[in-house]
Amino acid sequence: MHPIDRILRASIFLAALFASAALWWPAPAHAARIKEVASVQGVRMNQLVGYGLVVGLDGTGDSTTSAPFAQQSLLALLQQMGVTVPAGTNMQLKNLATVMVTAQLPAFAQPGQSIDVTVSSLANAKSLRGGMLISTPLKGADGQIYAMAQGNLVIAGAGASAAGSKVQINHLSAGRIPDGATVERSVATPMADGDSIQLDLNSSDYATAREVVRAINAKMGSGTADALDGRVVRVRMPPTADARVAFMAEIENLDIRQQAPSAKIVINARTGSIVMNQAVTLASCAVAHGNLSVTISTTPSVSQPGPFAKGDTKVIERADITITQQAGALVQMAPGAKLADVVKALNLLGATPQDLLAILQAMKSAGALMAELEVI
């Protein structure tokens, strides 16, 4: 055999071997980083809120009669600027709107930095388009001022009305001001306090807490981290601030083996939505499902009094009620160890999402559904 033929045959054999290996060789387990499953206690967003005024509107502001506090707010603002308005003055404030201003103060934000703010109409303003927010203090939960907001609003919408007709695109009574607030006070974080920090897992799971401890100790040395419970992991930190930043940069990017989630089904009773994860399993059971419909029809009839009777002619409604129950066959549902099997079994019932709410709860009570039900 020619050497080139031998090389080609060997190449084809190796390609076939690798292709077949891809079918039976197990895929690597999905790995998650520590920053994706845990957060540092105390290092978080802080909610800010403030009450302000938007001016410069094109006649689309608050109505003075429906929102009397708009006039009171303007009078208080003018008094601070040394302007006194005579008592009893009828103020038409069509170009002014009262608003609530909200923002999120990120962790480690320092005075002088800018953050985005959201401005929402508080009364009955038709539109905030083209308005400007007057300087508004933003306060935290402790009542202290942490930022000052001011600027022109960006409204992602448009609208027009004429002769009783109205067309509107998107929402006109709320908008944003990019970099519209300046931070005036920072929030202390626990990064520099004590000799350790606390990692809080996003969900309580002992296996995940164990994996986080294992990954940190394998990288930084035994005894660096220890789990306090299924959600909290304590990590010992270096003494200096610079070393702590480098330490956190190392451990937050460590990979951990993602643990299989517990079987859970989330049911939204208002919308009928049902979501289940891949760990849901089903035992063998039998389910009978039938629909019950009630029909009420109303027929008006006239009640006529007799001759020479002192009575009035009246219209009386007669109601006919009909109850119809459809036959529901007993369906045997085979056990399913995979999510696809569970979905196929539920589809055999032919039930609507609203009916499945009751069926899943009954299957859970009968012990045929191995999953936790959460109704939101």
C-alpha positions as CSV (number, residue, x, y, z in Angstrom):
1,M,0.0,0.0,0.0
2,H,1.2,3.4,-0.9
3,P,2.3,5.5,2.2
4,I,-0.1,8.3,1.2
5,D,-3.0,5.8,1.2
6,R,-2.0,4.6,4.7
7,I,-2.0,8.2,6.0
8,L,-5.4,8.9,4.5
9,R,-6.9,5.8,6.0
10,A,-5.4,6.6,9.4
11,S,-6.8,10.1,9.2
12,I,-10.2,8.8,8.3
13,F,-10.1,6.3,11.2
14,L,-9.1,9.0,13.7
15,A,-11.8,11.4,12.5
16,A,-14.4,8.6,12.8
17,L,-13.1,7.8,16.3
18,F,-13.3,11.4,17.5
19,A,-16.8,11.8,16.0
20,S,-18.1,8.7,17.8
21,A,-16.4,9.8,21.0
22,A,-18.4,13.0,20.9
23,L,-21.6,10.9,21.2
24,W,-20.6,8.9,24.3
25,W,-18.1,11.1,26.1
26,P,-19.8,13.0,28.8
27,A,-20.1,16.8,28.4
28,P,-18.2,18.9,31.0
29,A,-20.4,20.1,33.8
30,H,-21.5,23.7,33.7
31,A,-19.4,25.9,35.9
32,A,-20.5,29.1,37.5
33,R,-18.3,31.8,39.0
34,I,-18.6,32.8,42.6
35,K,-19.7,36.3,41.6
36,E,-22.7,34.8,39.9
37,V,-24.0,32.8,42.9
38,A,-23.0,35.0,45.8
39,S,-22.7,38.7,46.8
40,V,-20.7,40.5,49.5
41,Q,-22.9,41.5,52.5
42,G,-23.3,45.3,52.6
43,V,-22.0,45.9,49.1
44,R,-25.3,46.6,47.3
45,M,-27.5,49.3,45.7
46,N,-29.3,51.8,47.8
47,Q,-32.7,53.3,46.8
48,L,-33.1,57.0,46.7
49,V,-36.3,59.0,46.3
50,G,-37.3,62.7,46.1
51,Y,-40.2,65.0,45.4
52,G,-39.7,67.6,42.7
53,L,-41.2,69.9,40.1
54,V,-40.9,69.7,36.3
55,V,-41.2,73.0,34.5
56,G,-41.2,74.1,30.9
57,L,-44.1,71.9,29.7
58,D,-46.2,72.9,26.7
59,G,-49.6,73.2,28.6
60,T,-49.5,69.5,29.6
61,G,-48.9,69.9,33.3
62,D,-51.0,69.3,36.4
63,S,-54.4,70.8,36.8
64,T,-54.5,73.2,39.7
65,T,-58.0,72.0,40.9
66,S,-57.1,68.3,40.8
67,A,-53.6,68.8,42.3
68,P,-53.6,71.7,44.8
69,F,-50.2,70.6,46.2
70,A,-48.6,71.7,42.9
71,Q,-49.4,75.3,43.7
72,Q,-48.3,74.9,47.3
73,S,-44.9,73.4,46.1
74,L,-44.4,76.3,43.7
75,L,-45.2,78.9,46.4
76,A,-42.7,77.2,48.8
77,L,-40.0,77.2,46.0
78,L,-40.6,80.9,45.2
79,Q,-40.4,81.9,48.9
80,Q,-37.0,80.2,49.1
81,M,-35.9,82.4,46.2
82,G,-37.2,85.5,47.9
83,V,-40.4,85.9,45.7
84,T,-43.6,86.6,47.6
85,V,-46.9,85.9,45.8
86,P,-49.9,87.9,47.0
87,A,-52.5,85.8,48.8
88,G,-55.5,84.8,46.8
89,T,-53.6,84.8,43.5
90,N,-55.2,82.5,40.9
91,M,-52.2,80.6,39.5
92,Q,-52.7,78.6,36.3
93,L,-49.9,76.1,36.3
94,K,-50.3,74.3,33.0
95,N,-46.6,74.2,32.4
96,L,-45.7,72.7,35.7
97,A,-46.0,69.1,37.0
98,T,-45.3,67.5,40.4
99,V,-43.1,64.4,40.1
100,M,-41.4,61.6,42.1
101,V,-37.7,61.2,41.4
102,T,-36.1,57.8,42.0
103,A,-32.5,56.6,41.6
104,Q,-30.2,53.8,42.7
105,L,-27.0,54.7,44.5
106,P,-24.4,52.0,43.5
107,A,-21.9,50.6,45.9
108,F,-18.7,52.5,46.4
109,A,-20.2,55.7,44.8
110,Q,-18.3,58.8,45.8
111,P,-19.3,62.4,46.0
112,G,-19.1,64.1,42.6
113,Q,-20.1,61.1,40.5
114,S,-23.2,61.0,38.4
115,I,-26.1,58.5,38.4
116,D,-29.2,58.1,36.3
117,V,-32.6,59.2,37.7
118,T,-36.2,58.2,36.8
119,V,-38.9,60.9,36.9
120,S,-42.6,59.9,37.2
121,S,-45.7,62.1,37.2
122,L,-47.4,62.3,40.6
123,A,-50.7,64.0,39.6
124,N,-52.6,64.3,36.4
125,A,-50.1,65.8,34.0
126,K,-50.8,64.7,30.4
127,S,-47.1,64.6,29.3
128,L,-43.7,65.4,30.7
129,R,-42.2,65.8,27.2
130,G,-39.9,68.8,26.9
131,G,-39.8,69.5,30.7
132,M,-36.9,70.1,32.9
133,L,-36.5,68.9,36.5
134,I,-35.7,71.6,39.0
135,S,-33.0,70.8,41.6
136,T,-34.4,68.0,43.7
137,P,-32.7,66.4,46.8
138,L,-32.7,62.6,46.8
139,K,-32.9,61.0,50.2
140,G,-32.2,57.5,51.5
141,A,-34.1,55.3,54.0
142,D,-32.4,57.2,56.9
143,G,-33.7,60.6,55.7
144,Q,-30.3,61.9,54.7
145,I,-29.6,63.6,51.3
146,Y,-27.3,61.5,49.2
147,A,-27.7,63.1,45.8
148,M,-29.1,66.1,44.0
149,A,-31.0,65.7,40.7
150,Q,-31.6,68.2,37.9
151,G,-31.8,68.2,34.1
152,N,-33.9,67.8,31.0
153,L,-36.1,64.8,30.7
154,V,-35.8,62.2,28.0
155,I,-39.3,60.8,27.1
156,A,-39.4,57.8,24.8
157,G,-42.9,58.5,23.5
158,A,-45.1,60.8,21.4
159,G,-48.8,61.7,21.3
160,A,-51.3,63.9,19.6
161,S,-55.0,64.7,20.1
162,A,-57.6,66.7,18.1
163,A,-61.4,66.7,17.8
164,G,-61.9,64.1,20.4
165,S,-59.4,61.7,18.9
166,K,-56.1,60.8,20.5
167,V,-53.0,58.8,19.4
168,Q,-50.2,57.9,21.9
169,I,-47.0,56.0,21.5
170,N,-45.3,54.6,24.6
171,H,-45.7,56.3,28.0
172,L,-45.6,60.1,28.3
173,S,-45.9,60.6,32.1
174,A,-42.5,59.1,33.0
175,G,-39.0,59.5,31.7
176,R,-35.3,59.4,32.6
177,I,-32.4,61.9,33.0
178,P,-29.1,60.2,32.1
179,D,-26.5,61.2,34.6
180,G,-29.1,63.5,36.1
181,A,-28.0,63.4,39.7
182,T,-24.8,64.2,41.4
183,V,-23.7,62.1,44.4
184,E,-23.3,64.3,47.5
185,R,-22.6,61.6,50.2
186,S,-21.1,58.1,50.0
187,V,-22.3,55.0,51.8
188,A,-19.9,53.1,54.0
189,T,-19.3,49.5,53.1
190,P,-18.0,46.6,55.3
191,M,-15.0,45.9,53.0
192,A,-12.5,47.6,55.3
193,D,-14.1,46.6,58.6
194,G,-12.8,43.6,60.6
195,D,-10.7,40.7,59.4
196,S,-13.3,38.9,57.3
197,I,-16.3,39.5,55.0
198,Q,-19.5,37.6,54.5
199,L,-20.6,36.1,51.2
200,D,-24.4,35.7,50.9
201,L,-25.5,33.1,48.4
202,N,-28.4,34.0,46.1
203,S,-30.3,30.9,47.2
204,S,-30.0,28.8,50.3
205,D,-28.2,25.6,49.2
206,Y,-25.7,23.6,51.3
207,A,-24.1,22.0,48.3
208,T,-23.4,25.4,46.7
209,A,-22.0,26.7,50.0
210,R,-19.7,23.7,50.2
211,E,-18.5,24.3,46.7
212,V,-17.8,28.0,47.3
213,V,-15.7,27.1,50.4
214,R,-13.8,24.3,48.5
215,A,-12.9,26.7,45.6
216,I,-11.7,29.5,47.9
217,N,-9.6,27.2,50.1
218,A,-8.1,25.4,47.1
219,K,-7.0,28.8,45.7
220,M,-6.1,30.8,48.8
221,G,-5.2,28.2,51.3
222,S,-6.9,26.0,53.8
223,G,-8.9,27.8,56.4
224,T,-9.5,30.9,54.4
225,A,-13.3,30.3,54.0
226,D,-15.8,28.4,56.1
227,A,-19.6,28.0,55.7
228,L,-21.8,29.2,58.5
229,D,-25.0,27.7,57.1
230,G,-26.6,27.0,53.7
231,R,-26.5,30.6,52.6
232,V,-23.6,32.4,54.4
233,V,-19.9,31.8,53.8
234,R,-17.3,33.7,55.9
235,V,-14.0,34.6,54.2
236,R,-10.9,35.9,56.0
237,M,-9.4,38.9,54.3
238,P,-5.9,40.4,54.1
239,P,-5.2,43.4,56.3
240,T,-4.6,46.2,53.7
241,A,-7.2,47.7,51.4
242,D,-5.1,47.1,48.3
243,A,-4.6,43.5,49.1
244,R,-8.3,43.1,49.8
245,V,-9.2,44.4,46.4
246,A,-6.8,42.0,44.7
247,F,-8.1,39.2,46.9
248,M,-11.7,39.8,45.9
249,A,-10.7,40.0,42.2
250,E,-9.2,36.5,42.6
251,I,-12.0,34.7,44.4
252,E,-15.0,36.2,42.7
253,N,-13.9,34.8,39.4
254,L,-13.2,31.3,40.7
255,D,-15.3,28.5,39.0
256,I,-17.5,26.2,41.1
257,R,-19.4,23.2,40.0
258,Q,-23.0,24.2,39.5
259,Q,-25.3,22.0,41.6
260,A,-28.5,20.6,40.2
261,P,-31.5,22.8,41.5
262,S,-34.2,21.3,43.6
263,A,-37.4,20.3,41.8
264,K,-39.7,23.3,41.7
265,I,-42.8,24.4,39.8
266,V,-43.8,28.1,39.8
267,I,-47.4,28.9,39.2
268,N,-48.8,32.4,38.5
269,A,-52.4,32.2,39.5
270,R,-53.2,35.6,37.9
271,T,-52.0,34.8,34.4
272,G,-52.1,31.0,34.4
273,S,-48.4,30.8,33.6
274,I,-46.6,27.6,34.7
275,V,-42.8,27.2,34.8
276,M,-40.9,24.1,35.9
277,N,-37.3,23.3,36.0
278,Q,-35.5,20.2,34.7
279,A,-35.4,18.4,38.1
280,V,-39.2,17.9,38.1
281,T,-40.2,14.2,38.0
282,L,-43.5,12.4,37.8
283,A,-44.6,9.1,39.3
284,S,-47.2,6.8,37.8
285,C,-50.8,8.1,38.3
286,A,-54.2,8.3,36.8
287,V,-56.0,11.6,36.2
288,A,-59.6,12.3,35.1
289,H,-60.3,15.8,33.9
290,G,-63.7,17.2,32.7
291,N,-65.0,20.7,32.1
292,L,-68.1,22.1,33.8
293,S,-69.8,25.0,32.0
294,V,-72.7,27.1,33.3
295,T,-74.8,29.0,30.8
296,I,-77.3,31.7,31.9
297,S,-79.6,33.2,29.3
298,T,-82.0,36.1,30.1
299,T,-85.3,36.7,28.2
300,P,-87.3,39.9,28.8
301,S,-91.1,39.5,29.0
302,V,-93.9,42.0,29.6
303,S,-96.2,41.8,32.7
304,Q,-99.6,43.4,31.7
305,P,-102.2,44.1,34.4
306,G,-105.8,43.0,33.9
307,P,-108.6,45.3,32.7
308,F,-109.7,48.0,35.2
309,A,-106.8,46.8,37.5
310,K,-104.8,49.5,39.1
311,G,-101.4,48.3,38.1
312,D,-98.4,49.3,35.9
313,T,-97.0,47.4,32.9
314,K,-93.6,46.2,33.7
315,V,-90.8,44.3,32.0
316,I,-89.7,41.1,33.8
317,E,-86.6,39.2,32.9
318,R,-86.8,35.4,32.9
319,A,-83.5,33.6,33.4
320,D,-82.7,30.1,32.2
321,I,-79.7,28.3,33.7
322,T,-78.1,25.4,32.0
323,I,-75.3,23.3,33.4
324,T,-73.2,21.1,31.0
325,Q,-70.5,18.8,32.1
326,Q,-68.2,17.2,29.5
327,A,-67.1,13.7,30.0
328,G,-63.6,13.3,31.3
329,A,-61.8,10.0,30.6
330,L,-59.4,8.5,33.1
331,V,-56.0,9.0,31.7
332,Q,-53.0,7.0,32.9
333,M,-49.8,9.0,33.1
334,A,-46.6,7.0,32.9
335,P,-43.7,7.9,35.2
336,G,-41.3,10.5,33.8
337,A,-37.8,11.0,35.0
338,K,-37.2,13.9,32.5
339,L,-38.8,17.2,32.0
340,A,-39.8,16.3,28.4
341,D,-41.7,13.2,29.8
342,V,-43.5,15.3,32.3
343,V,-44.6,17.8,29.6
344,K,-45.8,15.0,27.3
345,A,-47.8,13.5,30.1
346,L,-49.5,16.8,31.0
347,N,-50.3,17.5,27.3
348,L,-52.2,14.2,27.2
349,L,-54.8,15.6,29.5
350,G,-55.7,18.4,27.0
351,A,-56.2,20.8,29.9
352,T,-55.8,24.6,29.7
353,P,-53.2,26.3,31.8
354,Q,-55.8,27.4,34.2
355,D,-57.0,23.8,34.6
356,L,-53.4,22.6,35.1
357,L,-53.2,24.7,38.2
358,A,-55.7,22.5,40.0
359,I,-54.4,19.3,38.4
360,L,-50.8,20.0,39.5
361,Q,-51.9,20.7,43.1
362,A,-54.0,17.6,43.2
363,M,-51.0,15.5,41.8
364,K,-48.8,17.0,44.5
365,S,-51.3,16.1,47.2
366,A,-51.5,12.5,45.8
367,G,-47.7,12.1,46.0
368,A,-47.3,11.7,42.2
369,L,-45.5,15.0,41.6
370,M,-42.0,15.2,43.0
371,A,-41.6,18.9,43.1
372,E,-42.2,22.0,45.2
373,L,-45.1,24.1,44.2
374,E,-44.8,27.9,44.5
375,V,-47.8,30.1,43.8
376,I,-47.0,33.7,43.0
